Amino acid sequence: MIAGIQMNVDACFSQDYRTARALFRERATAAGGRLSSYENANKGPYGEDLATDLAWFGAQDARKVMVLVSATHGVEGFCGSGAQLDWIDTGLSALSGDTAVLLVHAINPYGFAWLRRTTEEGVDLNRNCIAFEDGLPGNPGYSELADAFLPKTRDDETVRAAQARLDAYKAEHGAKAFSIARSSGQYTHSEGYFYGGTGPTWALQTIGRICDDFRLSERDSVAMIDYHTGLGSFGYGEPICGHRPGSAGQARCRAWYGTSLGEPMLGKSSSVVIAGLTQYAWARKIGDETMTFIALEYGTLDAETGAEALRDDHWLHTYGTVDWPSDETRTIKAAIRRFYHPDTQDWKELVLMRSRQVIAQTLDGLSQL
């Protein structure tokens, strides 16, 4: 434990979705939260029910609301769920009378349960929030490299040949162009990474329902923290701003989070610019002028480890057989879980410490509006 800081990581971080869900509902109820759920039609790997659960703390007519969201990228939900439980245990007493807190637990419950970044539709939720009626964005770099990103077999010769193609593209076009091709989102290869889909997913529709049911557009101010993992230095949480340069949202983010703020649109972030962020789905319902949004992105392991884990998971669900008890499935799932949730004592302590700091900054910012 970090000297002088009280935290119980074992009470916050779970080993699987079903345990995380049970703990969230139990602790939120005990703390006086008002629970509600949006049931997902799918089942988890153990036959468990899947749902997005919510807990509201504070006055129902509060003019200001802080929203904490976990599992936008399912397997990353261990981090956000742990931070939400930590807030219930340690942050509730600091809540002021004019501010409420809404905890959105597992907005992508399928991905959380099945240890995938994607939704049940195979879609990256953070690439799904575009105006589909305006047409689908292109990503020629991804199309060129699609079968190198995700080979049909995992034998050594095939993997080496695929990596050579990726390395050659990076050498010719540069690291930034390679990152854009790989990670910015693509809408042509449904089996592949960062696929944005061709229409709204269940999770995206659930975001709209949450906004309506909790009347978020009627509040004076809504501040959102969306928990993510996988980019940056081990255990550090970067607050990433997706607000447009020159907007009121960007100004608030800069005022609240200072020089730690990451801004992909200005080339100052561990993340590239992404078109279909959930931020824009929330904003369409809540309103840009009243919403302040950050993704709190925690670093985990090295990028090569992450690339291999993501490749193998997509291979399993595209070309392999998802047999939960089998050695192959267990090995692949353990690797992707470890990359997005290292599950070490020091990493979990860093997650909670940074989460508390960013939540305090957010509440302080809200108090001044």
C-alpha positions as CSV (number, residue, x, y, z in Angstrom):
1,M,0.0,0.0,0.0
2,I,1.2,3.5,-0.8
3,A,2.3,5.2,2.5
4,G,-0.3,7.5,3.9
5,I,-3.0,6.6,1.4
6,Q,-5.8,4.3,2.5
7,M,-7.0,2.0,-0.3
8,N,-8.2,-1.5,-0.5
9,V,-7.7,-2.7,-4.0
10,D,-8.9,-6.2,-3.2
11,A,-12.3,-4.8,-2.4
12,C,-12.5,-2.9,-5.7
13,F,-11.1,-5.0,-8.5
14,S,-12.8,-8.2,-9.6
15,Q,-11.6,-11.3,-11.5
16,D,-14.5,-11.4,-13.9
17,Y,-17.6,-9.5,-15.1
18,R,-20.2,-11.4,-13.1
19,T,-18.3,-10.7,-9.8
20,A,-17.8,-7.1,-10.7
21,R,-21.5,-6.7,-11.4
22,A,-22.6,-8.3,-8.2
23,L,-20.2,-6.1,-6.1
24,F,-21.3,-3.0,-7.9
25,R,-25.0,-3.6,-7.2
26,E,-24.3,-4.7,-3.6
27,R,-22.1,-1.8,-2.7
28,A,-24.2,0.8,-4.5
29,T,-27.3,-0.3,-2.8
30,A,-25.7,-0.4,0.6
31,A,-24.4,3.2,0.1
32,G,-27.9,4.5,-0.8
33,G,-27.6,4.6,-4.5
34,R,-30.7,4.2,-6.7
35,L,-30.2,1.3,-9.0
36,S,-31.5,0.7,-12.5
37,S,-30.5,-1.7,-15.3
38,Y,-30.6,-2.0,-19.1
39,E,-30.7,-5.7,-19.9
40,N,-28.6,-7.1,-22.8
41,A,-30.1,-10.0,-24.7
42,N,-26.9,-12.0,-24.7
43,K,-25.3,-14.3,-22.1
44,G,-21.8,-14.4,-20.7
45,P,-19.4,-17.3,-20.9
46,Y,-20.8,-18.9,-17.7
47,G,-24.4,-18.4,-18.8
48,E,-24.7,-15.3,-16.7
49,D,-27.1,-12.4,-17.5
50,L,-25.5,-9.3,-19.0
51,A,-26.6,-5.7,-18.3
52,T,-25.5,-2.2,-18.0
53,D,-26.2,-1.2,-14.4
54,L,-26.5,2.3,-13.1
55,A,-26.4,3.9,-9.7
56,W,-27.5,7.5,-9.0
57,F,-26.3,9.3,-5.9
58,G,-27.7,12.7,-4.8
59,A,-30.8,14.7,-5.4
60,Q,-32.9,13.6,-8.4
61,D,-33.3,17.2,-9.5
62,A,-29.6,18.1,-9.1
63,R,-28.5,20.8,-11.6
64,K,-25.0,19.4,-11.9
65,V,-24.1,15.7,-12.6
66,M,-20.8,13.9,-12.7
67,V,-21.0,10.6,-14.7
68,L,-18.4,7.8,-14.4
69,V,-18.5,5.2,-17.2
70,S,-16.8,1.8,-17.3
71,A,-16.3,-0.8,-20.0
72,T,-16.8,1.2,-23.1
73,H,-14.1,-1.2,-24.4
74,G,-15.4,-4.3,-22.5
75,V,-12.2,-5.9,-21.3
76,E,-11.0,-2.5,-20.0
77,G,-14.0,-2.6,-17.6
78,F,-11.9,-4.0,-14.7
79,C,-10.3,-0.6,-14.3
80,G,-13.4,1.5,-14.5
81,S,-15.4,-0.8,-12.3
82,G,-12.7,-0.7,-9.6
83,A,-12.6,3.1,-9.7
84,Q,-16.4,3.2,-9.4
85,L,-16.4,1.0,-6.4
86,D,-13.6,3.0,-4.9
87,W,-15.6,6.2,-5.3
88,I,-18.6,4.6,-3.6
89,D,-16.3,3.6,-0.7
90,T,-14.3,6.8,-0.3
91,G,-15.8,9.7,-2.3
92,L,-19.5,9.7,-1.5
93,S,-19.1,11.9,1.6
94,A,-17.6,14.7,-0.5
95,L,-20.7,15.0,-2.6
96,S,-22.3,18.5,-2.4
97,G,-26.0,19.3,-2.4
98,D,-26.3,20.7,-5.9
99,T,-24.3,17.9,-7.6
100,A,-25.3,14.3,-8.2
101,V,-23.2,11.4,-9.4
102,L,-24.3,8.7,-11.9
103,L,-22.2,5.6,-12.2
104,V,-22.6,3.7,-15.5
105,H,-21.3,0.2,-14.9
106,A,-20.4,-1.8,-18.0
107,I,-21.9,0.2,-20.9
108,N,-20.5,-2.7,-23.0
109,P,-21.3,-5.7,-20.8
110,Y,-20.7,-8.3,-23.6
111,G,-17.2,-7.2,-24.1
112,F,-16.5,-7.1,-20.3
113,A,-17.9,-10.6,-19.8
114,W,-16.2,-12.2,-22.9
115,L,-12.9,-10.3,-22.4
116,R,-13.2,-8.4,-25.7
117,R,-12.8,-4.8,-26.6
118,T,-15.8,-5.1,-29.0
119,T,-19.5,-5.3,-28.5
120,E,-21.6,-8.3,-29.3
121,E,-21.8,-7.0,-32.8
122,G,-18.0,-7.1,-33.2
123,V,-17.9,-3.3,-33.1
124,D,-15.5,-1.0,-31.3
125,L,-18.0,1.2,-29.4
126,N,-15.5,4.2,-29.5
127,R,-15.6,4.1,-33.4
128,N,-19.4,3.5,-33.6
129,C,-20.7,6.9,-32.7
130,I,-20.7,8.6,-36.1
131,A,-23.5,10.0,-38.2
132,F,-24.1,6.9,-40.4
133,E,-26.5,8.8,-42.6
134,D,-23.5,10.9,-43.8
135,G,-21.7,7.8,-45.1
136,L,-18.8,5.7,-43.7
137,P,-15.3,7.2,-43.2
138,G,-12.5,5.6,-45.3
139,N,-9.3,4.2,-44.0
140,P,-7.2,3.0,-47.0
141,G,-4.2,2.2,-44.8
142,Y,-6.2,-0.4,-42.8
143,S,-7.6,-1.9,-46.0
144,E,-4.1,-2.3,-47.4
145,L,-2.9,-4.0,-44.2
146,A,-6.0,-5.9,-43.1
147,D,-4.7,-9.4,-43.6
148,A,-1.4,-8.5,-42.1
149,F,-3.1,-7.1,-39.0
150,L,-5.2,-10.3,-38.7
151,P,-3.6,-13.3,-40.5
152,K,-5.9,-16.4,-41.0
153,T,-3.4,-18.6,-39.2
154,R,-1.0,-18.1,-36.3
155,D,1.9,-20.3,-37.3
156,D,5.4,-18.7,-37.0
157,E,6.0,-18.3,-40.7
158,T,2.7,-16.5,-41.3
159,V,3.1,-14.3,-38.3
160,R,6.6,-13.3,-39.3
161,A,5.5,-12.5,-42.9
162,A,2.7,-10.4,-41.6
163,Q,4.9,-8.5,-39.2
164,A,7.4,-7.8,-42.0
165,R,4.6,-6.2,-44.1
166,L,3.6,-4.0,-41.1
167,D,7.2,-3.0,-40.5
168,A,7.6,-2.1,-44.1
169,Y,4.5,0.1,-44.1
170,K,5.7,1.9,-41.0
171,A,9.2,2.4,-42.5
172,E,7.7,3.9,-45.7
173,H,4.9,6.0,-44.3
174,G,6.0,6.7,-40.7
175,A,4.9,5.7,-37.2
176,K,2.0,8.3,-37.1
177,A,0.5,7.1,-40.4
178,F,0.8,3.5,-39.3
179,S,-1.0,4.4,-36.0
180,I,-3.8,6.1,-37.9
181,A,-4.2,3.2,-40.3
182,R,-4.3,0.7,-37.4
183,S,-6.2,2.5,-34.7
184,S,-8.2,5.5,-35.9
185,G,-11.2,3.3,-37.0
186,Q,-12.3,1.4,-40.0
187,Y,-15.6,0.5,-41.5
188,T,-14.8,-2.2,-44.1
189,H,-13.5,-5.2,-42.2
190,S,-16.0,-6.5,-39.7
191,E,-13.6,-9.1,-38.4
192,G,-10.8,-6.6,-37.8
193,Y,-9.6,-4.2,-35.2
194,F,-11.3,-1.0,-34.4
195,Y,-14.3,-1.7,-36.6
196,G,-16.9,1.0,-36.3
197,G,-19.9,-1.0,-37.7
198,T,-22.6,0.1,-40.2
199,G,-25.2,1.2,-37.7
200,P,-25.8,1.9,-34.0
201,T,-25.0,-0.9,-31.6
202,W,-27.0,-1.9,-28.6
203,A,-24.6,-0.1,-26.4
204,L,-24.8,3.1,-28.5
205,Q,-28.6,2.9,-28.3
206,T,-28.3,2.4,-24.5
207,I,-26.3,5.6,-24.2
208,G,-29.3,7.4,-25.7
209,R,-31.7,5.8,-23.4
210,I,-29.6,6.7,-20.3
211,C,-29.5,10.3,-21.4
212,D,-33.3,10.4,-21.8
213,D,-34.1,8.4,-18.7
214,F,-31.9,10.5,-16.4
215,R,-32.8,13.8,-18.2
216,L,-29.2,14.7,-18.7
217,S,-30.0,17.3,-21.3
218,E,-32.0,19.2,-18.7
219,R,-29.1,19.7,-16.3
220,D,-27.0,22.9,-16.2
221,S,-23.7,21.0,-16.3
222,V,-22.7,17.4,-16.9
223,A,-19.1,16.2,-16.4
224,M,-18.1,12.8,-17.7
225,I,-15.1,10.5,-17.0
226,D,-14.9,7.5,-19.3
227,Y,-12.3,4.9,-18.0
228,H,-9.9,3.3,-20.5
229,T,-6.7,1.3,-20.5
230,G,-4.0,0.3,-22.9
231,L,-2.2,3.5,-23.9
232,G,0.6,5.4,-22.2
233,S,3.0,4.8,-19.3
234,F,2.3,2.0,-16.8
235,G,-0.4,3.0,-14.3
236,Y,-0.6,6.7,-15.4
237,G,-4.0,8.0,-16.2
238,E,-4.0,10.6,-19.0
239,P,-7.2,12.7,-19.2
240,I,-7.9,12.9,-22.9
241,C,-10.0,15.7,-24.4
242,G,-12.0,15.2,-27.5
243,H,-13.6,18.6,-27.5
244,R,-12.9,20.7,-30.6
245,P,-10.2,23.3,-30.3
246,G,-11.6,26.7,-29.4
247,S,-14.8,25.1,-27.9
248,A,-16.1,25.8,-24.4
249,G,-15.6,22.2,-23.5
250,Q,-11.9,22.4,-24.4
251,A,-11.6,25.5,-22.3
252,R,-13.2,23.8,-19.3
253,C,-11.0,20.7,-19.7
254,R,-7.9,22.9,-19.8
255,A,-9.0,24.8,-16.7
256,W,-9.9,21.7,-14.7
257,Y,-7.1,19.3,-15.6
258,G,-4.2,21.6,-16.5
259,T,-1.1,20.6,-18.3
260,S,-1.8,16.9,-17.8
261,L,-4.6,17.2,-20.4
262,G,-4.1,15.2,-23.6
263,E,-5.5,16.7,-26.8
264,P,-5.3,14.3,-29.8
265,M,-6.5,17.0,-32.2
266,L,-3.4,19.0,-31.4
267,G,-1.1,16.1,-31.6
268,K,-0.6,16.1,-27.8
269,S,-1.8,12.7,-26.5
270,S,-1.0,9.0,-26.4
271,S,-4.1,8.6,-28.6
272,V,-4.7,9.4,-32.3
273,V,-7.7,11.3,-33.5
274,I,-10.8,9.1,-33.6
275,A,-14.0,9.9,-35.5
276,G,-16.6,7.8,-33.7
277,L,-15.9,8.5,-30.0
278,T,-18.7,7.8,-27.5
279,Q,-18.1,11.4,-26.4
280,Y,-20.0,12.6,-29.5
281,A,-22.9,10.3,-28.8
282,W,-23.2,11.6,-25.3
283,A,-22.8,15.2,-26.6
284,R,-25.6,14.8,-29.2
285,K,-28.0,14.0,-26.4
286,I,-26.7,16.2,-23.7
287,G,-25.4,19.2,-25.6
288,D,-21.9,20.4,-26.3
289,E,-22.3,23.6,-24.2
290,T,-23.2,21.9,-21.0
291,M,-21.1,18.7,-21.2
292,T,-17.4,18.4,-20.2
293,F,-15.9,15.0,-21.2
294,I,-12.6,13.3,-20.8
295,A,-11.4,9.7,-21.4
296,L,-9.2,8.7,-18.5
297,E,-6.6,6.5,-20.3
298,Y,-4.3,4.3,-18.1
299,G,-1.1,2.8,-19.5
300,T,-0.5,-0.9,-19.1
301,L,2.1,-3.0,-20.8
302,D,4.3,-2.5,-24.0
303,A,2.6,-1.9,-27.3
304,E,4.0,-5.2,-28.8
305,T,2.3,-7.2,-26.1
306,G,-1.0,-5.4,-26.7
307,A,-0.8,-5.9,-30.5
308,E,-0.2,-9.7,-30.1
309,A,-3.0,-10.0,-27.5
310,L,-5.5,-8.1,-29.7
311,R,-4.5,-10.0,-32.8
312,D,-5.0,-13.4,-31.1
313,D,-8.4,-12.5,-29.7
314,H,-9.7,-11.3,-33.0
315,W,-8.3,-14.5,-34.6
316,L,-10.0,-16.6,-32.0
317,H,-13.4,-15.1,-32.7
318,T,-13.0,-15.0,-36.5
319,Y,-11.0,-18.1,-37.5
320,G,-10.8,-20.2,-34.3
321,T,-13.3,-21.8,-31.9
322,V,-14.3,-20.0,-28.8
323,D,-14.5,-22.9,-26.3
324,W,-14.3,-21.2,-22.9
325,P,-12.7,-24.1,-20.9
326,S,-10.2,-25.0,-23.7
327,D,-6.5,-24.4,-23.2
328,E,-6.3,-22.3,-26.4
329,T,-9.2,-20.0,-25.4
330,R,-8.0,-19.7,-21.9
331,T,-4.5,-18.7,-23.0
332,I,-5.7,-16.1,-25.5
333,K,-8.2,-14.6,-23.0
334,A,-5.6,-14.5,-20.2
335,A,-3.3,-12.5,-22.5
336,I,-5.8,-9.9,-23.5
337,R,-7.1,-9.6,-19.9
338,R,-3.5,-9.1,-18.7
339,F,-2.7,-6.4,-21.2
340,Y,-5.8,-4.3,-20.5
341,H,-5.8,-5.2,-16.8
342,P,-2.3,-6.0,-15.5
343,D,-3.9,-6.9,-12.1
344,T,-0.8,-6.1,-10.1
345,Q,-0.9,-4.4,-6.7
346,D,1.1,-1.4,-7.8
347,W,-0.9,-0.9,-11.0
348,K,-4.2,-1.1,-9.2
349,E,-3.1,1.4,-6.5
350,L,-2.0,3.8,-9.2
351,V,-5.4,3.5,-10.9
352,L,-7.3,4.4,-7.8
353,M,-4.9,7.2,-6.7
354,R,-5.2,8.9,-10.1
355,S,-8.9,8.3,-10.3
356,R,-9.4,10.0,-7.0
357,Q,-7.3,13.0,-8.1
358,V,-9.2,13.4,-11.4
359,I,-12.6,13.0,-9.8
360,A,-11.6,15.7,-7.3
361,Q,-10.6,18.0,-10.1
362,T,-13.9,17.3,-11.9
363,L,-16.0,18.0,-8.8
364,D,-14.0,21.2,-8.1
365,G,-14.6,22.3,-11.7
366,L,-18.3,21.6,-11.5
367,S,-18.5,23.6,-8.2
368,Q,-17.2,26.7,-10.0
369,L,-19.9,26.7,-12.7
